Amino acid sequence: MDLEIKYRGRIATTEAVDFINKLIRDNPNDSRRGLSVRLCMAWNWRQPNGALKDMVCRGFMLELHRAGYINLPAKRRNPNNPLMNRRMPDSIPIDDTSLSTSLKQILPLEICQIRRSGKEKMFNSLMDRYHYLGYCQPVGEHLKYIVFADKRPVACLAFSSAPRHIGARDRFIGWDKHTRQNNIGLMAYNTRFLILPWINIKYLASHILSRIAKMLPEDWMSIYRHPVYYLETFVDTEQGFKGTCYKAANWTYLGKTTGRGKNDHTGKPNRSIKDVYGYPLVKDFRKKLCVGIL
């Protein structure tokens, strides 16, 4: 029987609670982390790259503990959480003189995947200062790019794991709930796209999107050891954005979000409703996303 607890797409059941309680009884000396690792292995709860979903599992167990369904052992330590205790990005000075020219005049562009590199601080600084949403450290799988013209940054992009459920996208792909839950890691979500405000170059944004679509699959495979077959993004029309560069780069408009967010329990919009766009990276993307051929 389902319980009134749902965490990161997993719904708690009485059978799951019974299993976890037995796991705790059978391993009385285990820490919370040790129990979550055992549970991940028992349920084969893994990321697309094969790593255990240890942190997600621990969060799921904590929700059950707080609701009184299970009794976890006392915490043995309080490790530093860099996501909770992080400081704002340092300001990195760059050349911000106006650049207004044709795309042809600045080609070829250098597009660099900069996560885990010395240029990551520059990316964080530029997003924090010049993107209307500011900078937010991605959680989970993600890549960051800076685009340079003659060694001068002109744009930044970020991609991360895709949202679990987007109605317009899920209908377009045609997968059922179970398949979506298993294969959502085979998609990447364009969370940020910034053309620096002093850059005025026609067709620059759509050119970058076309280049990124060719680069990202190899970069993702190199870091996370699994493929991605589809890209998606949201365009906030309530902020005045029209998605012109995505259309020019052959991204497909799929519909609108509901505006309710991933943890909504009211059924009513609580944020702006956005346009959803998608871009297939392979011709047989539906087959690969619906069957999960890796």
Sequence and secondary structure as in RCSB ss.txt:
>XXXX:A:sequence
MDLEIKYRGRIATTEAVDFINKLIRDNPNDSRRGLSVRLCMAWNWRQPNGALKDMVCRGFMLELHRAGYINLPAK
RRNPNNPLMNRRMPDSIPIDDTSLSTSLKQILPLEICQIRRSGKEKMFNSLMDRYHYLGYCQPVGEHLKYIVFAD
KRPVACLAFSSAPRHIGARDRFIGWDKHTRQNNIGLMAYNTRFLILPWINIKYLASHILSRIAKMLPEDWMSIYR
HPVYYLETFVDTEQGFKGTCYKAANWTYLGKTTGRGKNDHTGKPNRSIKDVYGYPLVKDFRKKLCVGIL
>XXXX:A:secstr
 EEEEEETTEEEEHHHHHHHHHHHHH TT  HHHHHHHHHHHHT B TTS B HHHHHHHHHHHHHTTS      
      HHHH             EEE HHHH S EEEE TTSTTHHHHHHHHHHHSTT      SSEEEEEEEET
TEEEEEEEEEE  S  HHHHHHHT  HHHHHHHGGGEEEEEEEEE TTEEETTHHHHHHHHHHHHHHHHHHHHHS
S   EEEEEE GGGT   HHHHHTT EEEEE  S  TT  SSS  S   EEEEEESSTTHHHHHHH   
